[in-house]
Structure formats: C-alpha cells, structure tokens
Amino acid sequence: MTAPRLLTAYRNNIVPEMMKAFNYKNSLQVPRLKKIVVNIGLGEATQDIKMLEAAQNELAVITGQKPVTTRAKKAIANFKIRRGSAIGCKVTLRRSMMYEFLDRLIAVAIPRIRDFRGLSQDSFDSHGNYSFGLNEQVIFPEVDVDKVMKTHGMDITIVTNAKSREEAFEVLKFFGMPFKK
C-alpha cells in the first residue's frame, strides 16, 4: 500500500519549507496533522430517524469510515430534544484516511462550492486547530444527488499539534487549503 499523496508531500516538501520559515532545528518540531473530525448535527433527527440513517450512510460514503451516533447531553424543551436522544453523527479520521480525506476535500470538494471565495483565516483557535463548516454534502462526488433526502451541512475540524495560529496557518497553506487573501 502506497502512502497518501499529501503525506509524501508533507514529508518531502512541507517539512523543509516549514523548517526554513520558522527556523526549526529538528524536523520533529514542524507541526503536523493529528486528526480530522467531521460532524453532522441533525436536530430534526429526533422526529424522523430515517434522516439520521441517511446522513450516516452519506458520511460513511464521504469519509470511508463508519460514523458514530452523537446523543444529546441534556434535554432542551424548546427544541423538543430529550436527554440521550440521537441528534447527529461524527467521524474521527486519523493517519492515511485523514490524508486521503483532506486531499479529496481540497482538490475536489471545495472547488465545487458555488460562489466560493476562500476559507476564513479567523477560524483558528489558540491551539492551532482549524474549524469550518460546509453548507451541503452534495459537493462531494461520492454522494449520489438523486438519493439525497435533504441537504444538510457538516462541520470539519482539522486538529494539529501546532503551538500557535501562525504555524497552523502556514502548514495548512502548504497543504493547499484555499484561504481568503
């Protein structure tokens, strides 16, 4: 089995560039990706369980991994949510699956977004993690548009071991993330 394209690019191109840019003494100081979490929250799933099953199937097709059902931690009467009811699903990707998903996200899915002007640079937290949302799941070519019950969004969090926002931004920029100018 060959290494994913982005992983070999990270080892061969990104690590030397980051070492030059931040004056690292050791290649292990260069920030790297730890995991990618893809989350779909469906509040309507409390009324119709088939929507949740459809979302889980779509997320499994998109990521190549079976999603975990997320449950409500506490009851919210205004939204008709009981404690422990299923309200979404999520997948945590690591190692080669993570790099394959990131490659498909950057190269295929994000360019298919209508009127796309770039991802915000303000979505980094203080630990170097980047979170953003997508409005519809049909931008992924794996999803069959004819079988989609309802379009829904998803939240994607890219977790790095970077010490600062600047390091994380540079690593993701070298990976090819399309940030706004």
Backbone torsions as a table, in degrees:
resi	resn	phi	psi	omega
1	MET	NA	130.3	-177.9
2	THR	-86.3	155.5	179.3
3	ALA	-72.3	147.2	177.9
4	PRO	-59.9	151.7	-175.7
5	ARG	-58.5	-43.7	-178.8
6	LEU	-69.9	-30.1	178.2
7	LEU	-68.2	-43.0	177.5
8	THR	-67.9	-35.2	176.0
9	ALA	-65.8	-37.7	177.7
10	TYR	-62.6	-49.1	-177.0
11	ARG	-66.3	-40.5	-173.1
12	ASN	-89.2	-34.1	-173.2
13	ASN	-112.9	-47.7	-171.4
14	ILE	-71.2	-42.6	-178.9
15	VAL	-59.7	-48.8	177.7
16	PRO	-62.8	-38.9	179.1
17	GLU	-64.4	-43.2	179.2
18	MET	-67.3	-36.1	178.5
19	MET	-64.2	-36.8	176.6
20	LYS	-70.3	-43.7	-173.9
21	ALA	-68.0	-38.9	-175.3
22	PHE	-109.7	8.1	178.3
23	ASN	53.4	48.7	175.3
24	TYR	-77.1	144.8	177.5
25	LYS	-85.7	-30.3	-173.9
26	ASN	-126.9	144.6	-179.2
27	SER	-68.5	-19.1	178.8
28	LEU	-76.4	-10.6	175.8
29	GLN	-78.5	-17.5	-178.6
30	VAL	-68.0	130.0	179.3
31	PRO	-62.2	145.2	178.0
32	ARG	-136.1	164.8	179.3
33	LEU	-75.9	136.0	176.3
34	LYS	-99.3	-47.0	-179.8
35	LYS	-163.1	164.0	173.2
36	ILE	-126.9	126.9	179.3
37	VAL	-110.5	124.4	177.4
38	VAL	-110.8	122.1	-172.8
39	ASN	-125.6	135.3	173.3
40	ILE	-121.7	121.0	176.6
41	GLY	-104.2	123.8	-178.7
42	LEU	-126.8	96.5	177.1
43	GLY	-67.6	-29.1	-179.6
44	GLU	-72.0	-10.5	-177.5
45	ALA	-66.8	-17.7	178.3
46	THR	-68.4	-30.6	179.2
47	GLN	-86.3	-37.9	-175.4
48	ASP	-129.9	105.5	-176.2
49	ILE	-71.1	-21.1	179.7
50	LYS	-66.5	-30.1	177.0
51	MET	-63.9	-40.6	179.0
52	LEU	-66.3	-42.3	179.0
53	GLU	-63.3	-40.7	178.0
54	ALA	-64.3	-41.9	178.6
55	ALA	-64.0	-39.9	178.4
56	GLN	-64.2	-41.9	178.6
57	ASN	-63.7	-42.3	179.1
58	GLU	-65.4	-41.5	179.5
59	LEU	-65.8	-36.3	177.1
60	ALA	-65.4	-38.9	178.6
61	VAL	-68.8	-40.0	-177.6
62	ILE	-68.5	-45.6	-173.6
63	THR	-94.7	-21.3	-177.2
64	GLY	80.2	18.9	-177.6
65	GLN	-143.9	144.3	-177.1
66	LYS	-72.9	128.0	-178.5
67	PRO	-77.2	158.3	176.3
68	VAL	-100.9	137.5	177.5
69	THR	-76.8	130.8	175.8
70	THR	-98.4	142.7	-175.6
71	ARG	-120.3	154.2	-179.1
72	ALA	-68.2	134.5	179.2
73	LYS	-81.1	-30.2	177.6
74	LYS	-146.1	159.7	-177.9
75	ALA	-78.2	138.8	175.5
76	ILE	-128.7	107.7	-173.5
77	ALA	-66.3	-37.9	-178.0
78	ASN	-62.2	-30.0	-179.8
79	PHE	-100.9	6.4	-179.9
80	LYS	57.0	42.9	180.0
81	ILE	-112.6	126.9	176.4
82	ARG	-95.6	157.0	178.3
83	ARG	-65.8	128.6	178.1
84	GLY	90.8	-2.8	179.9
85	SER	-79.4	148.6	-178.3
86	ALA	-71.8	124.4	-177.9
87	ILE	-127.7	5.1	179.8
88	GLY	174.4	-170.7	177.5
89	CYS	-150.6	158.1	-179.3
90	LYS	-149.7	158.2	177.5
91	VAL	-133.7	135.4	173.9
92	THR	-109.6	117.6	-177.9
93	LEU	-103.3	136.3	177.6
94	ARG	-135.3	165.0	175.4
95	ARG	53.5	-131.0	-172.5
96	SER	-68.2	-34.2	177.9
97	MET	-61.8	-37.0	179.4
98	MET	-64.0	-46.6	-179.2
99	TYR	-67.4	-38.0	177.4
100	GLU	-63.3	-43.9	179.4
101	PHE	-64.3	-44.1	-179.9
102	LEU	-62.7	-39.1	177.6
103	ASP	-62.0	-46.8	178.7
104	ARG	-66.2	-36.0	179.6
105	LEU	-64.5	-47.7	-176.2
106	ILE	-73.9	-43.5	-172.2
107	ALA	-84.5	-30.9	-171.9
108	VAL	-116.8	-51.7	-169.6
109	ALA	-74.6	-50.7	-176.1
110	ILE	-62.2	-38.9	176.3
111	PRO	-64.5	-17.5	179.9
112	ARG	-86.1	-1.8	178.5
113	ILE	-73.4	132.4	179.2
114	ARG	-69.2	139.3	177.4
115	ASP	51.9	43.4	-177.4
116	PHE	-80.9	129.3	-178.9
117	ARG	-119.8	7.0	178.9
118	GLY	116.4	156.5	178.2
119	LEU	-85.0	147.8	-178.5
120	SER	-68.6	140.8	176.1
121	GLN	-86.4	-5.4	-175.8
122	ASP	-89.2	0.6	-173.5
123	SER	-91.2	15.6	176.1
124	PHE	-87.2	139.6	173.0
125	ASP	-91.9	-178.8	-174.7
126	SER	-71.6	-14.4	-179.3
127	HIS	-96.7	4.4	177.9
128	GLY	87.5	19.6	177.2
129	ASN	-98.0	145.3	-176.9
130	TYR	-118.6	128.5	179.9
131	SER	-125.8	138.7	175.2
132	PHE	-152.3	164.2	-178.4
133	GLY	-119.8	150.5	173.8
134	LEU	-114.2	142.1	-175.4
135	ASN	-81.7	-27.1	-178.6
136	GLU	-145.9	148.7	-177.1
137	GLN	-85.0	-10.8	-175.4
138	VAL	-76.6	-2.2	176.0
139	ILE	-72.6	-17.2	176.3
140	PHE	-83.4	129.6	-176.8
141	PRO	-68.1	-16.9	-179.7
142	GLU	-70.5	-23.9	-176.8
143	VAL	-82.3	127.2	176.8
144	ASP	-82.0	115.3	-174.0
145	VAL	-63.0	-32.7	-178.0
146	ASP	-69.2	-27.0	-177.3
147	LYS	-94.0	0.0	-178.3
148	VAL	-74.6	123.7	177.9
149	MET	-73.4	-48.8	-176.9
150	LYS	-150.6	136.1	177.6
151	THR	-76.0	138.1	178.4
152	HIS	-142.8	160.9	-178.8
153	GLY	-92.8	-179.5	176.2
154	MET	-151.2	150.6	176.9
155	ASP	-104.3	134.5	-179.7
156	ILE	-122.1	126.2	177.6
157	THR	-118.5	123.9	177.6
158	ILE	-103.7	114.1	-175.9
159	VAL	-98.8	125.0	178.0
160	THR	-119.0	168.8	174.1
161	ASN	-102.6	28.0	179.3
162	ALA	-70.4	148.9	-179.1
163	LYS	-84.6	-22.0	-176.7
164	SER	-142.7	169.4	178.0
165	ARG	-64.7	-38.8	-176.2
166	GLU	-64.1	-42.5	178.7
167	GLU	-63.8	-44.8	-179.7
168	ALA	-64.2	-40.2	178.9
169	PHE	-61.7	-45.0	-178.8
170	GLU	-64.8	-41.6	179.6
171	VAL	-61.9	-47.6	-178.8
172	LEU	-67.4	-32.7	177.3
173	LYS	-66.1	-39.9	177.0
174	PHE	-66.6	-31.8	176.1
175	PHE	-68.4	-21.3	178.4
176	GLY	109.1	15.8	178.1
177	MET	-64.9	130.8	-176.9
178	PRO	-83.8	88.0	179.6
179	PHE	-86.2	154.4	175.0
180	LYS	-66.7	149.7	178.6
181	LYS	-77.4	NA	NA
